[in-house]
Amino acid sequence: MTEASGHHTILVVGDRTFAVRVDHDQAPRSMTVTVTMDGRFEWTFDEPGWRPLSFGAGLDLPYLWSARELIILPRSADSEPEVLKVDEDLLLVFSVGTGWLLVCETSVRRTASGIETARLDVPEVVEHAAWDGDRLVVRDSAGDEYRMRVQGDRLIT
């Protein structure tokens, strides 16, 4: 399943199969991402290519992200992918409740229905983020830690 110019990844979420092909043969620092659902439905995205494509899933909700976009894949054939753009590099993305928690290079953002509802700016570049129970712990390049939890559309520190 590998082509000379690209890389294939298979993602299975619930009863859906997604074949993801990434081609880097375009302009510098960009990539073409082609997603095929169940071998029949296909979407193509032009994405920034300075960070690797990353994948996530939460309760039958498949998603992937590039340096600047979160792509939420459909759960059924009668839906289209949703794309959420950000103005800062995405490091990690978590599906939380009815929205998203985006860990960016110097911030953590809560979004719901495509709208940013809360944000915590971090003074230095984020180096690591992980869940500790119901709190997200973010460590920056200065070694400082920030703990937060999601409460509805808010971030509580």
Buried (B, 14 or more C-beta within 10 A) or exposed (E): EEEEEBBEBEBEBEEBBBBBBBBBEEEEEBBBBBBBBEEEBEBEBEBBBEBEBBBBBBEEBBBBBBBBBBBBBBBEEEEEBEEBEBEEBBBBBBBBEEBBBBBBBBBBBBBBEEEBBBEBEBEEEBEEBEEEEEBBBBBBEEEEEBEBBBEEBEBEE
